[in-house]
Amino acid sequence: MSEVMEQILELTEDTQKGKFLTFIIGREEYAIEIKFVTEILGGIQAITEVPEVPDYIRGIINIRGKIIPVMDVNIRFKKEPKPYGDRTCIAVIDIDDLSVGLIVDNVSEVLSIADENIVPPPDARSGFSNHYIKGIGKVGNTVKLILDCKILLGDEDLASHTEAS
Amino acid sequence: MVMDNGKDPMLEMFIFETLQLSDQLEQLVLNSEKSDFFEAAEINEIFRIMHTIKGSASMMFFDSISGVAHAMEDMFDFLRTSHSVVVDYSRVCDLILRGIDFIKGEIAKIEAEQSADGNSAALLLDINVYLISLKENNGTSLPGDHNSEAAAAIDLNWDMEVVPDSDAFDRIGGNRFKALITFEDDCEMENIRAFNVIHKLGEMGELIEHYPADIEDSECIAVIREKGFEVVFAAESSREEMENFFCTLAFVESFELMEIVTEVENTKVQAEDLSSQSGPEVLNNKEIKSEKDVDNGAATPVKQSLISVQLSKLDQLLDLVGELVISETMVTSNPDLLMIHDKENFNKAARQHRKVINELQDIVMSIRMVPLAGTFQKMNRIVRDMSKKLGKPVDLMIHGEETEVDKNIIEHLSDPLMHLIRNAIDHGIEETPERIAKQKPTTGIIKLEAKSEGGDVWITIKDDGGGLDKEKILSRALEHGLVNKPESELSDQEIYAFILLPGFSTNTEVTEFSGRGVGMDVVAQNIEEIGGSVYIDSKINMGTTVSLKIPLTLAIIDGMGIRVGSSIYTVPITSIRESFKAREDEAFTDPDGQEMIMVRGECLPILRLHEMYKIQTAVNEIHNGIIMIAETDNRSVCLFADELIGEQQVVVKALPKYLKRIKGIGGCTLLGNGTSSLILDIAGLVSIRC
């Protein structure tokens, strides 16, 4: 039954299927499925810092009266934090009624990646253990790392952090 | 019977609420009918709605409405207690919908400033007959020789259905009679004898109505014994024949038979309308509707000065105004303006613009805020009516009714308060002789109090009655298997909290006001829905106190902004005792590293916000910043911050769920410039430091 429903859901999301929003973090290009993205805020808004949260949660912002947390994906990937500039923006994603803003260096484009051009990430046993990556999309000569939004927001760190404190 | 002043706000409220509830009920029933099954939750919901309608209708003396609601409540009470029942759902739905139509018809009459005099006898009979048949089919019938009568009642019911009620009166030929029957003193089970009479009458002619209408209910036995059983019926037979018929009935001691003459002269003009007004009447929804149509032509209904707006629209409006404030700042402090030197006209226009926006913001805020006074005043009426009906003199004392709360909360408060007040009068306050024996003043006192404390709104209902019977509650809880801890480990509060569970009632009698054990669970459910909690405290012979705590969220509070580094925190004004600048040498540290300060002989711990929340700030010295003494539940803590920003009203919003709970933070709010500020939860902070 649930399979049937999923199929129907997939059909309705057909127009968004296979489309990805790509952005750059550090030197890599990442992609997230467009169906999760609700909007992109250009420029960095006033972020209100929130204490006692993991460092990659930069705080909360106000979008039209709705308060959402923002996450610095750079720090989330344990890279050196970068100062925010003109090209930094916040991509707001919405998963299961949970809105989170992702701070990314810059959003490059929206493009289609066909299913056959997406390959699974290397097996964890081969020493590559980035569990945020759900697949690797080939576009021309470049590759885009497709992020698993659910795991990106996955709160095992957050949960353990709050418990510890 | 009806308030003659159509603009009475209570009446208006009643109309508004009842219509809303009936709409809700209708929707619910229609949905369930589609699935041909009632979920347990739906049955409970219907039951609660009927309970509320019944309660408020009887408060307003609309007996016809409360009667119907009572019958429907009985039916659903049965449905919800007997789980494995085979029920004809479409039949049940028909009955409920008829009931809803009846109630709506009555409300329409009330709105048009007419008396709500609809007759629900036929409907009540149908409901009761069905309920009896239900009980019988499921083997829960009343004991004794009732079964045959019940079966007869079903037959009777069929007769009623074959002849549509609306026309019944017109179609029934012959003479109309009204008979008052008294049964033999020792015959017992008067209601079953009455059933027998109705059944026999069914063979002679057509039954129109009888009183007591609810003969299935064993309570009516007393009424029949005292006042006799009254039937109105039509038959072809003459008066003599009918007299003979009554003589043959078993157990009948005496009877009075009256022939009713109908006015036929005016029938040409308004045949249908008059048939309901002259002599006996059988009204059902159809007839009420036709009557209503006539009314609409003649009288203009009272216009409601209230409209119900979707709260989500208000939320959107509030958000939009917030956006407007931000975009206004973006325009007026636009860097391009720096190029222009002479900006006098621009500044003038900008000032005007800001003024209008501020006003708009105030209005939008105030739309959502409603003082509790209206809700509290409603309780006055309940207390008055109940104390009259129950013969218990009770005074209601109201404090703090000017406390403003969010509309959302008000809507969830009125039901629980009503139930709590009813409970307090019905079960809390003792009967007068008992009070005299206990050397208490004969007049019971119920205190209804609202206050906001530390950003929470507390509403307390305190009675000076008998208090809760701990043993009785405990044994009842054990009976129901609700206790999952050793008895010795239960605190008094935990025991009292059992009465908040669904279906829990220590009162064995069902009265018009309370006793079905729905009251308290409605209270708990409604309060929990808005994130609040219910506390019960009680002392034997001293009374019971029920406290409702409405949380920080949803409310608008007065807050004081304090700056720590680059962050601005908001402290609820109500928790602030004072703030001052400390001298350099005033603070001292104990061996554990706890910093403290002496304020007028009282030693208070210091909580450095920048240290606790690891915020970079230039203000590290105690004498450079500001000390704010925050207090809750008589425990205080000194907050150390960089500086005070100022006071402002803020709308409390919940933190995004993603962030989980952060110690010491109660929520967040938007500041005028569009940034957000975290609201400190003083109770949380105090528990960290103390």
Interface residues (C-beta under 8 A of the other chain):
Chain A: A46 T48 E49 V50 P51 E52 V53 I57 I60 I61 N62 R64 G65 K66 I67 I68 P69 L98 S99 V100 L153 D155 L158 A159 T162 S165
Chain B: D315 L318 D319 L320 G322 E323 S566 S567 I568 M612 Y613 K614 I615 K653 L655 P656 K657 Y658 L659 K660 R661 I662 K663 I665 C668 L670 N673 G674 T675 S676 S677 L678
